[in-house]
Amino acid sequence: MKAVTEQEKISMDSLRQIASARFGDMIKAVVDVARGIMIIDADLHSDEEAELLATDSRQEDLWGINLYPDLPPEEWLEFDSMINLRPSSGNRSRNVEDTAICEQIRDLVNRLVYR
């Protein structure tokens, strides 16, 4: 697993290499929208989530996403993960249902990944 922050950004080429080595065309990631950090390069979103929770992230700030580095910018980010299923918090599916949170995630990822 690898932490990506504003101080330690990651290139799109590096994401392509990681995707190729693990799933072929996709990378699982978990973002902490409050702390501005993203964990990548694990088999499961839950492993990345556990890593963030162990370093003082709050559950309500964590969202699972998938990155497809070879897709166009408007299609490369997918808001789908089992860790997003939180009926008690109002998120009743694997997708991130709150459009404001989706925008926070999109903005964070765009700050952390350079092309």
C-alpha positions as CSV (number, residue, x, y, z in Angstrom):
1,M,0.0,0.0,0.0
2,K,1.0,3.5,-0.7
3,A,-0.1,6.8,0.8
4,V,-0.6,9.7,-1.6
5,T,-0.7,13.3,-0.2
6,E,-0.3,16.8,-1.5
7,Q,3.3,16.6,-0.4
8,E,3.8,13.2,-2.1
9,K,1.7,13.3,-5.2
10,I,1.6,10.5,-7.8
11,S,1.8,10.6,-11.6
12,M,-0.6,9.1,-14.0
13,D,2.2,7.0,-15.4
14,S,2.9,5.5,-11.9
15,L,-0.8,4.7,-11.5
16,R,-0.7,2.9,-14.9
17,Q,2.2,0.8,-13.7
18,I,0.5,-0.1,-10.4
19,A,-2.7,-0.9,-12.3
20,S,-0.9,-3.1,-14.7
21,A,0.8,-5.0,-11.9
22,R,-2.3,-5.7,-9.8
23,F,-5.6,-5.6,-11.7
24,G,-4.7,-4.8,-15.3
25,D,-6.5,-1.5,-15.8
26,M,-7.8,-0.4,-12.4
27,I,-6.5,0.6,-9.0
28,K,-8.5,0.5,-5.8
29,A,-8.2,3.5,-3.5
30,V,-9.6,4.9,-0.3
31,V,-9.7,8.6,0.2
32,D,-9.9,10.6,3.5
33,V,-11.7,13.7,2.4
34,A,-11.0,15.5,5.7
35,R,-7.2,14.7,5.9
36,G,-6.6,15.0,2.2
37,I,-4.9,11.6,1.8
38,M,-5.4,8.6,-0.5
39,I,-4.2,5.1,0.0
40,I,-3.7,3.0,-3.1
41,D,-2.3,-0.3,-4.2
42,A,-4.1,-3.0,-2.2
43,D,-6.3,-6.0,-3.2
44,L,-9.2,-4.7,-1.1
45,H,-10.7,-1.3,-0.2
46,S,-11.1,-2.6,3.3
47,D,-7.3,-3.1,3.7
48,E,-6.8,0.6,2.7
49,E,-9.6,1.6,5.0
50,A,-8.0,-0.2,7.9
51,E,-4.7,1.5,7.2
52,L,-6.3,4.9,7.4
53,L,-8.3,4.1,10.5
54,A,-5.1,3.0,12.2
55,T,-3.6,6.4,11.5
56,D,-6.5,8.4,13.1
57,S,-8.9,8.8,10.2
58,R,-12.6,8.9,11.0
59,Q,-14.9,6.3,9.3
60,E,-17.3,9.0,8.1
61,D,-14.5,10.7,6.1
62,L,-13.4,7.5,4.2
63,W,-14.7,6.6,0.7
64,G,-13.7,3.8,-1.6
65,I,-13.1,4.5,-5.2
66,N,-11.6,2.9,-8.3
67,L,-9.2,4.6,-10.7
68,Y,-8.9,3.7,-14.4
69,P,-5.8,5.5,-15.5
70,D,-6.3,4.8,-19.2
71,L,-9.8,6.3,-19.4
72,P,-10.5,9.9,-20.2
73,P,-10.5,12.4,-17.3
74,E,-14.3,12.5,-17.1
75,E,-14.6,8.7,-16.9
76,W,-11.5,7.5,-15.0
77,L,-12.9,7.8,-11.4
78,E,-15.5,5.3,-10.2
79,F,-17.3,5.8,-6.8
80,D,-17.9,2.1,-6.1
81,S,-16.9,0.1,-3.1
82,M,-18.4,-2.1,-0.4
83,I,-17.0,0.3,2.3
84,N,-19.3,3.0,1.0
85,L,-22.4,1.0,2.0
86,R,-23.4,2.8,5.2
87,P,-27.2,2.8,5.6
88,S,-27.0,4.3,9.1
89,S,-25.2,7.3,7.6
90,G,-27.6,7.6,4.7
91,N,-25.4,6.0,2.0
92,R,-27.5,3.0,1.0
93,S,-25.4,1.6,-1.9
94,R,-21.8,0.8,-2.9
95,N,-21.7,4.2,-4.7
96,V,-21.1,7.5,-3.1
97,E,-24.6,9.0,-3.3
98,D,-24.0,12.5,-2.0
99,T,-23.0,14.7,-5.0
100,A,-21.1,17.1,-2.7
101,I,-19.0,14.3,-1.4
102,C,-18.4,13.1,-5.0
103,E,-17.1,16.6,-5.8
104,Q,-14.8,16.6,-2.7
105,I,-13.4,13.2,-3.8
106,R,-12.9,14.3,-7.4
107,D,-11.2,17.5,-6.3
108,L,-8.9,15.7,-3.9
109,V,-7.9,13.0,-6.5
110,N,-7.2,15.8,-9.0
111,R,-4.9,17.5,-6.5
112,L,-3.0,14.3,-5.7
113,V,-2.6,12.9,-9.2
114,Y,-0.7,14.7,-11.9
115,R,-0.7,14.0,-15.6
